[in-house]
């Protein structure tokens, strides 16, 4: 199986890496700028999970907190 990922920012790079490593899928990444830059260089993701959640949105907050708890292992890998 082959996959194309368009945009080589942080998200695209992470998806490409994990798809290739965990599933063996042949990944081709397209980026018009410098790999790992462009929007990643400007947006840089959210600062804290709570900054993106509206009061009372407990399910979304729980999902963000769970993702935050996986971060150290993700970076270590």
C-alpha positions in Angstrom: 0.0 0.0 0.0 1.2 3.5 -0.8 0.1 6.8 0.8 0.7 10.4 -0.1 0.8 13.1 2.6 0.6 16.7 1.5 2.3 19.2 3.9 5.4 18.4 5.7 4.9 20.3 8.9 5.1 18.8 12.3 1.7 17.0 11.9 2.5 15.7 8.4 5.9 14.5 9.5 4.5 12.7 12.6 1.8 11.0 10.5 4.3 9.9 7.8 6.8 8.6 10.4 4.3 6.6 12.4 2.4 5.3 9.3 5.7 4.0 7.9 7.1 2.7 11.1 4.0 1.0 12.6 2.3 -0.3 9.4 5.1 -0.5 6.9 3.0 1.6 4.5 5.2 3.3 1.8 4.7 7.0 2.4 5.6 9.9 0.1 5.6 13.4 1.6 5.1 16.5 -0.4 6.0 20.0 1.0 6.3 23.2 -1.0 8.4 24.9 1.6 11.2 23.7 4.0 10.3 20.4 5.7 9.1 21.0 9.3 8.6 24.7 8.8 5.8 26.7 7.2 2.7 26.6 9.5 4.5 24.6 12.1 6.9 27.4 12.5 4.0 29.9 13.0 1.2 28.0 14.8 3.4 25.6 16.9 0.3 23.8 18.2 -1.6 24.6 21.3 0.1 25.7 24.5 -2.1 23.9 26.9 -5.0 21.5 26.4 -7.3 23.9 28.4 -6.6 26.8 26.0 -8.6 25.2 23.2 -11.6 24.0 25.3 -14.8 25.8 26.1 -16.2 25.6 29.6 -18.2 22.5 30.1 -16.7 20.5 27.1 -15.5 17.7 29.4 -15.1 15.1 26.7 -12.8 17.3 24.6 -10.8 18.3 27.6 -10.4 14.6 28.6 -9.2 13.8 25.1 -6.7 16.6 25.1 -5.4 15.6 28.6 -5.0 12.0 27.4 -3.0 13.2 24.4 -0.8 15.4 26.7 -0.1 12.4 28.9 1.2 10.5 25.9 3.5 13.3 24.8 6.7 12.3 26.6 6.7 8.8 25.2 5.9 10.2 21.7 8.9 12.5 21.8 11.1 9.9 23.3 10.3 7.5 20.4 
